[in-house]
Amino acid sequence: IVFLTARVAEEDAVAAYGLGADDYVRKPFGAAELRAKVAAHLRRERRPRSHALSFGEVRIDLGARDLAVGGETVPLTPTEYAICEYLARHPGQVMSRAQIREAVLGWESDADDAAISMQVSRARRKLSEAGADPIATVWGMGYKWQL
């Protein structure tokens, strides 16, 4: 995600990065500079990615779709796992219930915010029972993965 903006204040850039921006380009900018930035982002996307995400004792095996705490698999439903994976792929970023719903269930899903909250609650309970608490609630905004 690249923000193109006329806003020059540092706090605007910080807010954009907090919302998930990969880059923040202030006007005026040249077309060559923008092309170079996009090309750099595309090169990074082509690099081989790890097939696992690790956060201390929490490990997510992306290929096996398995989440383990301290080497022990946590018995998550497919939806609970997908929510955890989505949040873990964006550590520290606040994700709204709408963003989670669209990423996990698709934009055509008729699930409401309460359904997403329930799935997150169930995943948190299972993670807590396994000794981990990586999902934080950001009141009025959504959830974030933190470890």
N, C-alpha and C positions, 0 to 999 in steps of 0.2 A: 504494500500500500504506500503510495507516494502522495504526499500532500503538496499541492501547488497553491501558493498563497501570496497575498500582498502583506500579510501580517508579519511584522518583524520582531515583535517582542519575544524575549526568551521564554516567558511563561506559556506563550501560545505553542511554541515548538515542543516544550516539555509536555503540555497537555496532549498534543497530537501523538507524540511517542507513547504516552500513557494509554491512548485509545487504540494503539496497535500499528502506528505508522512505521514503515521501514525506512523512510526518508522524508525530509521536510525541505522543500525547495522554495525559496523566497523570490518574489518578482523584484526586479526584472531578472530573467535568466535567458541564456541563449539556447537555441534549439540543439546545438552540438553538445552543450553541457547536459541537457535533459536526456538526449540519446545515449550519452556515455553513462549516465547514472542508471538508466533502464538496462543497458547492456551489462553493467556490473551486477545488478540484481539478478538478471537472468543467468549469468555465469555461476553465481552462488547457488541458484536453484538447481543447476545441473550436477553439482557435486554429489557424490554418493552419500547417502544419509545412513545413519546408524539405524539398525532395526530394533533398537531398544532405547527407552528413555529411563534414566536413573536419577533419583532424587533421594540421596541417603539410603535408607532401608527400602524405599519404594522403587520397584523396577517394573516397567511396562514393556512387555515383549510385543512389538507391533505385528510381527508376522504371526505369532500364535494367538494374538488377541488375549493376552494373559497379563494380569496385574498381580504382583507378589509383594509381600511385605516381609522382610527378613528371610527371603527364600521360600516362604509359604504362600501358595496361591490363595487369593481372596475370591470367594465364589460370587462373582458379580453376574447379573443378567446382561444380555447383549447391550441393552440401552444404558445401564449403569456403567458398563465398561466404556462405551462410546463417549459418554459424558466425561468420564475421567481422562480418557485419551485426548479428547478435544481440549479440555482445560490444561492438561499437562503439556500439550504442544504449544501452549501460549502462557508459559509460567509468568506469574506476576501481573498479568493483564486481566482487568475486570471484564468478564463476559456477561452480557445481559441474558435473561431467560430467553428472549427472542432470538439472540444469536445462537444460543445453545440449541434451541428447538430447531432452527433452520439447519445448523451444521449436523445435528445428530439424526433428526427425523425428516428433514426436507422441508422446503418452503410451503408445500401443500398440506402439511400436517395440521390437523385441527386441535392438537393438544394445546391446552392453555397454560398460563404461568404456574398455576397450582400443580398441574401434572409434572412439569419440569421440576418444581420445588420438591415434590414427593420423590421423584427419581433421585435427585441430588441427596435428599435426606436419607434414603435407603443406602445409597453408595457410601455416604459418610459414616453411617452406623456400622456397616461392614468393615470399612477401613479402620474405624476407631477400635472395633473389637480385635482387629489384627495388630493394633498398636501404632497406627498412623493417623494423622489428622491434616492431610494436605489441602483440603478444600475449605476456603474461608468465605464467609458471607460478607459482602460489601453492601451494607444496608441501603436500600432504595435503588441499588444499581444492578446487583447480580452476584456472581461468584468469581473467585480466582484461585488458581493453584499456587500454593506457597509451601516451600520446604527449604 
